[in-house]
Amino acid sequence: MAAGDPALFFSCHVFACTNVRPPNHPRGSCARKNAVELRDYMKNKAKEMDLKGVRINASGCLDRCELGPNLVIYPDGVWYHFENEADIDEILETHVKNGGRVSRLMLKPEDGPAKATA
């Protein structure tokens, strides 16, 4: 944070892609890979875990659909691929609650087509 910036409203903000593309789209679609149901599970699990200062949000396309479903956690800027409730549990427990990383699910910049833009 820069000097003079206000305090963070959320200490952790999770954006889970729920983008829908047409069936058989070459880039895929996170929503067609159970992302909406898993995002809903993640919201409920975060509440169950009583995670304070954490916001779980649906996101439109994060431009890494081939790797989906995926999510990004801010302010850390860490991206994850997830497939099931166990993956969500591990991300919430290890990263969101304890500040660690789930290496086996992390996405690196070279893993997908999205490029950082200014």
C-alpha positions in Angstrom: 0.0 0.0 0.0 1.1 3.5 -0.7 1.3 6.2 1.9 -2.1 7.8 2.3 -4.1 4.8 0.9 -7.1 3.9 3.0 -7.1 0.6 4.9 -8.2 -2.5 3.0 -12.0 -3.0 3.1 -11.4 -6.8 2.8 -8.1 -8.4 3.9 -8.7 -11.1 1.3 -10.8 -11.0 -1.9 -11.4 -14.2 -3.8 -12.7 -13.9 -7.4 -14.0 -17.2 -8.8 -14.6 -17.2 -12.6 -18.2 -18.2 -13.4 -18.0 -17.2 -17.1 -20.3 -19.0 -19.5 -19.3 -19.6 -23.1 -21.3 -21.5 -25.8 -21.0 -25.3 -25.7 -17.9 -26.7 -27.4 -16.2 -23.2 -27.4 -12.5 -23.9 -28.1 -11.4 -21.9 -24.9 -13.8 -23.7 -22.6 -16.0 -22.2 -20.0 -15.5 -22.2 -16.2 -19.2 -22.3 -15.6 -19.5 -25.5 -17.7 -16.9 -27.1 -15.4 -19.0 -26.7 -12.3 -17.6 -23.3 -11.3 -20.9 -21.8 -10.1 -21.7 -24.7 -7.8 -18.1 -24.7 -6.5 -18.2 -20.9 -5.9 -21.4 -21.3 -4.0 -19.8 -24.0 -1.9 -16.7 -21.8 -1.3 -18.9 -18.9 0.0 -20.7 -21.2 2.4 -17.5 -22.9 3.5 -15.9 -19.5 4.2 -18.8 -18.6 6.4 -18.7 -21.9 8.1 -15.0 -21.4 8.8 -15.9 -17.9 10.2 -13.2 -16.3 8.0 -13.3 -12.6 8.9 -12.4 -9.9 6.3 -12.8 -12.3 3.5 -15.0 -11.8 0.4 -15.8 -14.6 -2.1 -17.1 -13.2 -5.4 -18.3 -14.5 -8.7 -16.2 -13.1 -11.5 -16.8 -12.8 -15.2 -14.1 -14.1 -17.5 -10.6 -14.0 -16.0 -9.1 -14.9 -19.4 -7.7 -18.3 -18.4 -10.6 -20.5 -19.3 -8.5 -23.3 -20.7 -7.2 -23.8 -17.2 -10.6 -23.5 -15.5 -12.3 -23.4 -13.3 -10.0 -20.9 -11.8 -9.9 -18.1 -9.2 -7.5 -15.3 -8.1 -6.9 -14.1 -4.5 -6.1 -10.5 -3.8 -4.3 -8.6 -2.5 -1.8 -11.5 -3.1 -2.5 -11.9 -6.8 -2.2 -15.7 -6.5 -4.2 -17.8 -9.1 -5.5 -21.3 -8.6 -7.2 -24.0 -10.6 -9.8 -26.0 -8.7 -11.9 -29.0 -9.5 -13.8 -30.1 -6.4 -14.8 -29.3 -2.9 -11.6 -30.8 -1.5 -9.6 -28.3 -3.6 -11.7 -25.4 -2.3 -11.3 -26.6 1.3 -7.5 -26.8 0.9 -7.3 -23.3 -0.7 -9.4 -21.7 2.1 -7.6 -23.5 4.9 -4.0 -23.2 3.6 -4.1 -19.8 1.7 -7.0 -17.7 3.0 -6.9 -18.8 6.7 -3.2 -19.5 7.2 -1.5 -17.4 4.6 0.3 -20.4 2.9 0.1 -21.6 -0.7 -1.4 -24.7 -2.3 1.4 -25.3 -4.8 -0.3 -28.2 -6.6 -3.2 -26.0 -7.6 -1.4 -22.7 -8.3 -1.4 -21.2 -11.8 1.7 -19.5 -13.0 1.8 -16.7 -15.7 3.3 -19.2 -18.2 0.5 -21.7 -17.6 -2.1 -19.7 -19.6 -2.8 -17.2 -22.4 -3.6 -14.3 -20.1 -0.8 -11.6 -20.1 -0.5 -8.9 -17.6 -1.5 -5.5 -19.0 -0.9 -2.0 -17.8 
